[in-house]
Amino acid sequence: MNRLVERFEQLRAKNESALIAYVMAGDPDSLRSLEYMIASEAGGADMIILGFPSSDSIADGPAIQAASARSLQAKTTLKAFVQIIKEFRACSQSPLVLLSHYNSIWKIGEETFLKQISEAGADGVAIPDLPIEEATNWLNQCRKYHMSRIFSIVSETDEARIKRIAEQTTGFLNIAASLTSSNGTSGDFFNKTNALIERVKSLLPTGLPLVMSLDNATKESIQSLANAGVDGVTVTTALVEKIAQGILPETLAGFIRELKDGTRRISSAVS
């Protein structure tokens, strides 16, 4: 069974959302980023998203742009990226999703990229800037290499487009909404999030998990999303900034452990 599918099923049985940790490959270097991945899992992260650095990251926030720049400065090539995946897979069976801008993959070649990461042990790829209308070849290559194809929507995406994207998505559908940059503790945040999640989930194929990206993650904001019905929360900027500060892997594990507590839903009514 696909590792992503299996992990989401396990978490549903425990009435939990997935805590997904984002780490930029090669930040500050290959060995340390691997240590941060392992520490995230040790702290309770259910899945890892591993970023592939890009010089075309203008759509990212400042923290991730800086992480990408540090990774490129550390000479994180495709070969180094693949090696990180192999070394992580040698010691872990946690689901591993790769995140990249499409231009970086296009320069390498879609099939070359997918073949190498598939053989290394990746489970899926998320490309936030690849329009579904231009993804035909990418989808076919993902099917060929049994790679989960993960797409993103935003809060403004209309219903017809959500359905079209969701039909081609496997692994999970990601919401990259600007409202998730809030700390998640205000009533306005909670009300908007509830409405958005309810709307999107009603449009998804049965069984397709819904994940939201969260910049300034706290236990409380993650719990708000979990109780609202998301199947997973990806912690991005909060982790990247701690890594930029040179935090020890064991300290990062402790931070992850605190966040994981928020994924355990208070109410058993959410399914």
C-alpha positions as a Markdown table, in Angstrom:
| # | Residue | x | y | z |
|---|---|---|---|---|
| 1 | Met | 0.0 | 0.0 | 0.0 |
| 2 | Asn | 1.1 | 3.6 | -0.7 |
| 3 | Arg | 2.8 | 5.0 | 2.4 |
| 4 | Leu | 0.7 | 8.2 | 2.2 |
| 5 | Val | -2.6 | 6.3 | 1.9 |
| 6 | Glu | -1.6 | 4.0 | 4.8 |
| 7 | Arg | -0.5 | 6.9 | 7.1 |
| 8 | Phe | -3.7 | 8.9 | 6.5 |
| 9 | Glu | -5.8 | 5.7 | 7.2 |
| 10 | Gln | -3.9 | 5.1 | 10.5 |
| 11 | Leu | -4.4 | 8.7 | 11.6 |
| 12 | Arg | -8.1 | 8.6 | 10.8 |
| 13 | Ala | -8.5 | 5.5 | 13.0 |
| 14 | Lys | -6.9 | 7.5 | 15.9 |
| 15 | Asn | -9.0 | 10.6 | 15.1 |
| 16 | Glu | -5.9 | 12.6 | 14.4 |
| 17 | Ser | -4.7 | 14.9 | 11.6 |
| 18 | Ala | -1.3 | 14.5 | 10.1 |
| 19 | Leu | 1.5 | 16.8 | 11.3 |
| 20 | Ile | 3.6 | 17.4 | 8.2 |
| 21 | Ala | 7.1 | 19.0 | 8.6 |
| 22 | Tyr | 8.6 | 21.0 | 5.8 |
| 23 | Val | 12.4 | 20.9 | 5.5 |
| 24 | Met | 14.5 | 22.5 | 2.7 |
| 25 | Ala | 17.0 | 20.0 | 1.4 |
| 26 | Gly | 20.5 | 21.2 | 1.8 |
| 27 | Asp | 19.7 | 23.9 | 4.4 |
| 28 | Pro | 22.2 | 24.6 | 5.8 |
| 29 | Asp | 23.9 | 21.6 | 4.2 |
| 30 | Ser | 22.9 | 18.0 | 3.1 |
| 31 | Leu | 23.9 | 16.3 | 6.4 |
| 32 | Arg | 22.2 | 18.8 | 8.6 |
| 33 | Ser | 19.0 | 18.8 | 6.6 |
| 34 | Leu | 18.9 | 15.1 | 6.9 |
| 35 | Glu | 19.3 | 15.3 | 10.6 |
| 36 | Tyr | 16.4 | 17.8 | 10.8 |
| 37 | Met | 14.2 | 15.4 | 8.8 |
| 38 | Ile | 15.0 | 12.6 | 11.2 |
| 39 | Ala | 14.5 | 14.8 | 14.2 |
| 40 | Ser | 11.1 | 15.9 | 12.9 |
| 41 | Glu | 10.0 | 12.3 | 12.6 |
| 42 | Ala | 11.4 | 11.6 | 16.1 |
| 43 | Gly | 9.3 | 14.5 | 17.4 |
| 44 | Gly | 6.2 | 13.0 | 16.0 |
| 45 | Ala | 5.9 | 14.4 | 12.5 |
| 46 | Asp | 3.7 | 12.0 | 10.5 |
| 47 | Met | 5.1 | 13.0 | 7.1 |
| 48 | Ile | 8.0 | 15.0 | 5.7 |
| 49 | Ile | 7.9 | 17.5 | 2.8 |
| 50 | Leu | 11.4 | 18.0 | 1.4 |
| 51 | Gly | 11.9 | 21.2 | -0.6 |
| 52 | Phe | 14.0 | 21.2 | -3.7 |
| 53 | Pro | 15.9 | 24.5 | -3.9 |
| 54 | Ser | 15.2 | 26.9 | -6.7 |
| 55 | Ser | 16.5 | 30.2 | -7.9 |
| 56 | Asp | 13.0 | 31.0 | -9.2 |
| 57 | Ser | 11.3 | 31.0 | -5.8 |
| 58 | Ile | 9.8 | 34.5 | -5.9 |
| 59 | Ala | 6.3 | 33.1 | -5.1 |
| 60 | Asp | 7.6 | 31.8 | -1.8 |
| 61 | Gly | 7.7 | 33.8 | 1.4 |
| 62 | Pro | 11.0 | 35.4 | 2.6 |
| 63 | Ala | 11.9 | 32.6 | 4.9 |
| 64 | Ile | 11.7 | 29.9 | 2.3 |
| 65 | Gln | 13.4 | 32.0 | -0.3 |
| 66 | Ala | 16.3 | 32.5 | 2.1 |
| 67 | Ala | 16.4 | 28.7 | 2.8 |
| 68 | Ser | 16.5 | 28.0 | -0.9 |
| 69 | Ala | 19.3 | 30.4 | -1.4 |
| 70 | Arg | 21.3 | 28.8 | 1.5 |
| 71 | Ser | 20.7 | 25.4 | -0.1 |
| 72 | Leu | 21.9 | 26.5 | -3.5 |
| 73 | Gln | 24.9 | 28.1 | -1.9 |
| 74 | Ala | 25.7 | 24.7 | -0.3 |
| 75 | Lys | 25.7 | 23.2 | -3.8 |
| 76 | Thr | 22.5 | 21.1 | -3.4 |
| 77 | Thr | 22.3 | 19.5 | -6.9 |
| 78 | Leu | 19.8 | 16.9 | -8.0 |
| 79 | Lys | 22.4 | 14.3 | -7.1 |
| 80 | Ala | 22.7 | 15.6 | -3.5 |
| 81 | Phe | 18.9 | 15.9 | -3.3 |
| 82 | Val | 18.5 | 12.2 | -4.3 |
| 83 | Gln | 21.1 | 11.2 | -1.9 |
| 84 | Ile | 19.3 | 12.8 | 1.0 |
| 85 | Ile | 16.1 | 10.9 | 0.0 |
| 86 | Lys | 18.1 | 7.6 | -0.1 |
| 87 | Glu | 19.6 | 8.2 | 3.3 |
| 88 | Phe | 16.3 | 9.2 | 4.9 |
| 89 | Arg | 14.6 | 6.1 | 3.4 |
| 90 | Ala | 17.4 | 3.9 | 4.7 |
| 91 | Cys | 16.3 | 4.7 | 8.3 |
| 92 | Ser | 12.6 | 5.6 | 7.9 |
| 93 | Gln | 9.4 | 4.4 | 6.4 |
| 94 | Ser | 7.6 | 7.7 | 7.0 |
| 95 | Pro | 5.8 | 9.2 | 3.9 |
| 96 | Leu | 8.1 | 11.6 | 2.0 |
| 97 | Val | 6.7 | 14.2 | -0.4 |
| 98 | Leu | 9.0 | 16.4 | -2.5 |
| 99 | Leu | 8.1 | 20.0 | -3.2 |
| 100 | Ser | 9.5 | 21.9 | -6.2 |
| 101 | His | 8.8 | 24.7 | -8.6 |
| 102 | Tyr | 8.0 | 23.4 | -12.0 |
| 103 | Asn | 10.8 | 25.2 | -13.8 |
| 104 | Ser | 13.4 | 23.4 | -11.8 |
| 105 | Ile | 11.9 | 20.0 | -12.8 |
| 106 | Trp | 11.5 | 21.1 | -16.4 |
| 107 | Lys | 15.2 | 22.0 | -16.6 |
| 108 | Ile | 16.1 | 18.5 | -15.4 |
| 109 | Gly | 13.5 | 16.7 | -17.4 |
| 110 | Glu | 10.2 | 15.4 | -15.9 |
| 111 | Glu | 11.0 | 11.7 | -16.5 |
| 112 | Thr | 14.7 | 12.0 | -15.3 |
| 113 | Phe | 13.5 | 13.7 | -12.1 |
| 114 | Leu | 10.7 | 11.2 | -11.4 |
| 115 | Lys | 12.8 | 8.1 | -12.2 |
| 116 | Gln | 15.6 | 9.2 | -9.8 |
| 117 | Ile | 13.4 | 10.2 | -6.9 |
| 118 | Ser | 11.2 | 7.1 | -7.3 |
| 119 | Glu | 14.2 | 4.8 | -7.2 |
| 120 | Ala | 15.4 | 6.8 | -4.1 |
| 121 | Gly | 12.2 | 6.2 | -2.2 |
| 122 | Ala | 10.0 | 9.3 | -2.5 |
| 123 | Asp | 6.2 | 8.9 | -2.3 |
| 124 | Gly | 4.9 | 12.0 | -4.0 |
| 125 | Val | 5.7 | 15.4 | -5.6 |
| 126 | Ala | 3.9 | 18.7 | -5.0 |
| 127 | Ile | 4.4 | 21.4 | -7.6 |
| 128 | Pro | 2.4 | 24.5 | -6.5 |
| 129 | Asp | 3.0 | 26.5 | -9.7 |
| 130 | Leu | 2.0 | 23.9 | -12.3 |
| 131 | Pro | -1.5 | 24.6 | -13.7 |
| 132 | Ile | -3.6 | 21.5 | -14.1 |
| 133 | Glu | -4.2 | 22.5 | -17.8 |
| 134 | Glu | -0.5 | 22.2 | -18.5 |
| 135 | Ala | 0.1 | 19.0 | -16.5 |
| 136 | Thr | -0.9 | 16.2 | -18.9 |
| 137 | Asn | 2.7 | 14.9 | -19.5 |
| 138 | Trp | 3.5 | 15.3 | -15.8 |
| 139 | Leu | 0.5 | 13.3 | -14.8 |
| 140 | Asn | 1.4 | 10.5 | -17.2 |
| 141 | Gln | 4.9 | 10.4 | -16.0 |
| 142 | Cys | 3.7 | 10.3 | -12.3 |
| 143 | Arg | 1.5 | 7.3 | -13.2 |
| 144 | Lys | 4.4 | 5.6 | -14.9 |
| 145 | Tyr | 6.6 | 5.9 | -11.8 |
| 146 | His | 3.8 | 5.3 | -9.3 |
| 147 | Met | 4.3 | 8.8 | -7.7 |
| 148 | Ser | 1.5 | 10.6 | -5.9 |
| 149 | Arg | 0.7 | 13.8 | -7.7 |
| 150 | Ile | -0.2 | 16.6 | -5.2 |
| 151 | Phe | -1.7 | 19.8 | -6.3 |
| 152 | Ser | -2.7 | 23.0 | -4.5 |
| 153 | Ile | -5.6 | 25.4 | -4.5 |
| 154 | Val | -6.2 | 28.7 | -2.8 |
| 155 | Ser | -9.2 | 30.0 | -0.9 |
| 156 | Glu | -10.3 | 31.9 | -4.0 |
| 157 | Thr | -10.3 | 28.9 | -6.3 |
| 158 | Asp | -13.8 | 28.3 | -7.8 |
| 159 | Glu | -15.8 | 25.1 | -7.3 |
| 160 | Ala | -15.4 | 23.9 | -10.9 |
| 161 | Arg | -11.7 | 24.3 | -10.8 |
| 162 | Ile | -11.4 | 22.6 | -7.4 |
| 163 | Lys | -13.2 | 19.6 | -8.8 |
| 164 | Arg | -11.0 | 19.5 | -11.9 |
| 165 | Ile | -7.8 | 19.7 | -9.8 |
| 166 | Ala | -9.0 | 17.1 | -7.3 |
| 167 | Glu | -9.9 | 14.6 | -10.0 |
| 168 | Gln | -6.2 | 14.5 | -11.0 |
| 169 | Thr | -4.8 | 14.6 | -7.4 |
| 170 | Thr | -3.6 | 11.7 | -5.4 |
| 171 | Gly | -1.9 | 11.6 | -2.0 |
| 172 | Phe | -3.7 | 14.7 | -0.8 |
| 173 | Leu | -5.0 | 18.1 | -2.0 |
| 174 | Asn | -3.3 | 21.1 | -0.4 |
| 175 | Ile | -4.8 | 24.4 | 0.5 |
| 176 | Ala | -2.3 | 27.2 | 0.3 |
| 177 | Ala | -4.5 | 30.0 | 1.5 |
| 178 | Ser | -3.4 | 33.4 | 2.7 |
| 179 | Leu | -5.6 | 33.2 | 5.8 |
| 180 | Thr | -3.5 | 30.3 | 7.1 |
| 181 | Ser | -0.7 | 32.8 | 7.8 |
| 182 | Ser | -2.7 | 33.9 | 10.9 |
| 183 | Asn | -1.7 | 32.5 | 14.2 |
| 184 | Gly | -5.1 | 30.7 | 14.1 |
| 185 | Thr | -6.3 | 31.7 | 17.5 |
| 186 | Ser | -8.8 | 34.4 | 16.5 |
| 187 | Gly | -12.5 | 33.8 | 16.0 |
| 188 | Asp | -12.3 | 35.3 | 12.5 |
| 189 | Phe | -9.6 | 32.9 | 11.5 |
| 190 | Phe | -11.6 | 29.9 | 12.9 |
| 191 | Asn | -14.8 | 31.0 | 11.2 |
| 192 | Lys | -13.1 | 31.5 | 7.8 |
| 193 | Thr | -11.2 | 28.3 | 8.0 |
| 194 | Asn | -14.3 | 26.3 | 9.0 |
| 195 | Ala | -16.2 | 27.6 | 6.0 |
| 196 | Leu | -13.3 | 27.1 | 3.6 |
| 197 | Ile | -12.7 | 23.5 | 4.7 |
| 198 | Glu | -16.4 | 22.6 | 4.6 |
| 199 | Arg | -16.7 | 24.0 | 1.1 |
| 200 | Val | -13.6 | 22.3 | -0.3 |
| 201 | Lys | -14.3 | 18.9 | 1.4 |
| 202 | Ser | -17.7 | 18.8 | -0.2 |
| 203 | Leu | -16.1 | 18.9 | -3.6 |
| 204 | Leu | -13.5 | 16.2 | -3.2 |
| 205 | Pro | -13.6 | 12.6 | -4.3 |
| 206 | Thr | -14.3 | 10.2 | -1.5 |
| 207 | Gly | -11.1 | 9.4 | 0.4 |
| 208 | Leu | -8.9 | 12.2 | -0.9 |
| 209 | Pro | -7.3 | 13.8 | 2.1 |
| 210 | Leu | -7.3 | 17.6 | 2.5 |
| 211 | Val | -4.2 | 19.3 | 3.9 |
| 212 | Met | -3.6 | 23.0 | 4.8 |
| 213 | Ser | -0.3 | 24.8 | 4.9 |
| 214 | Leu | 0.3 | 26.9 | 8.0 |
| 215 | Asp | 3.1 | 29.5 | 8.3 |
| 216 | Asn | 3.1 | 30.6 | 11.9 |
| 217 | Ala | 2.1 | 27.3 | 13.5 |
| 218 | Thr | 1.1 | 26.9 | 17.1 |
| 219 | Lys | -0.5 | 24.0 | 18.9 |
| 220 | Glu | -3.7 | 26.0 | 19.1 |
| 221 | Ser | -3.8 | 26.9 | 15.4 |
| 222 | Ile | -3.1 | 23.3 | 14.4 |
| 223 | Gln | -5.9 | 22.1 | 16.7 |
| 224 | Ser | -8.3 | 24.6 | 15.2 |
| 225 | Leu | -7.6 | 23.2 | 11.7 |
| 226 | Ala | -7.8 | 19.6 | 13.0 |
| 227 | Asn | -11.1 | 20.1 | 14.7 |
| 228 | Ala | -12.4 | 21.9 | 11.5 |
| 229 | Gly | -11.8 | 18.7 | 9.6 |
| 230 | Val | -8.5 | 18.9 | 7.7 |
| 231 | Asp | -6.6 | 15.6 | 7.4 |
| 232 | Gly | -3.2 | 17.2 | 7.8 |
| 233 | Val | -1.4 | 20.4 | 8.6 |
| 234 | Thr | 1.9 | 21.3 | 7.0 |
| 235 | Val | 4.2 | 23.5 | 9.1 |
| 236 | Thr | 6.4 | 25.6 | 6.9 |
| 237 | Thr | 7.8 | 29.0 | 7.9 |
| 238 | Ala | 7.9 | 28.2 | 11.6 |
| 239 | Leu | 10.3 | 25.3 | 11.0 |
| 240 | Val | 12.3 | 27.0 | 8.3 |
| 241 | Glu | 13.0 | 30.0 | 10.6 |
| 242 | Lys | 14.1 | 27.8 | 13.5 |
| 243 | Ile | 16.5 | 25.9 | 11.2 |
| 244 | Ala | 17.8 | 29.3 | 10.0 |
| 245 | Gln | 18.6 | 30.1 | 13.6 |
| 246 | Gly | 20.8 | 27.0 | 13.8 |
| 247 | Ile | 18.5 | 25.1 | 16.2 |
| 248 | Leu | 19.8 | 21.7 | 17.4 |
| 249 | Pro | 18.0 | 18.7 | 15.8 |
| 250 | Glu | 16.9 | 17.5 | 19.3 |
| 251 | Thr | 15.5 | 21.0 | 20.1 |
| 252 | Leu | 13.6 | 20.9 | 16.8 |
| 253 | Ala | 12.2 | 17.5 | 17.8 |
| 254 | Gly | 10.9 | 19.0 | 21.0 |
| 255 | Phe | 9.1 | 21.8 | 19.0 |
| 256 | Ile | 7.5 | 19.3 | 16.7 |
| 257 | Arg | 6.4 | 17.3 | 19.7 |
| 258 | Glu | 4.5 | 20.3 | 21.1 |
| 259 | Leu | 2.8 | 20.9 | 17.7 |
| 260 | Lys | 1.8 | 17.2 | 17.3 |
| 261 | Asp | -0.3 | 17.5 | 20.4 |
| 262 | Gly | -2.6 | 19.9 | 18.4 |
| 263 | Thr | -3.4 | 17.3 | 15.8 |
| 264 | Arg | -5.4 | 15.1 | 18.3 |
| 265 | Arg | -8.9 | 16.3 | 17.8 |
| 266 | Ile | -11.0 | 17.3 | 20.8 |
| 267 | Ser | -14.2 | 16.1 | 19.3 |
| 268 | Ser | -14.8 | 12.6 | 17.9 |
| 269 | Ala | -17.4 | 14.0 | 15.6 |
| 270 | Val | -14.9 | 14.9 | 12.8 |
| 271 | Ser | -14.4 | 12.1 | 10.3 |
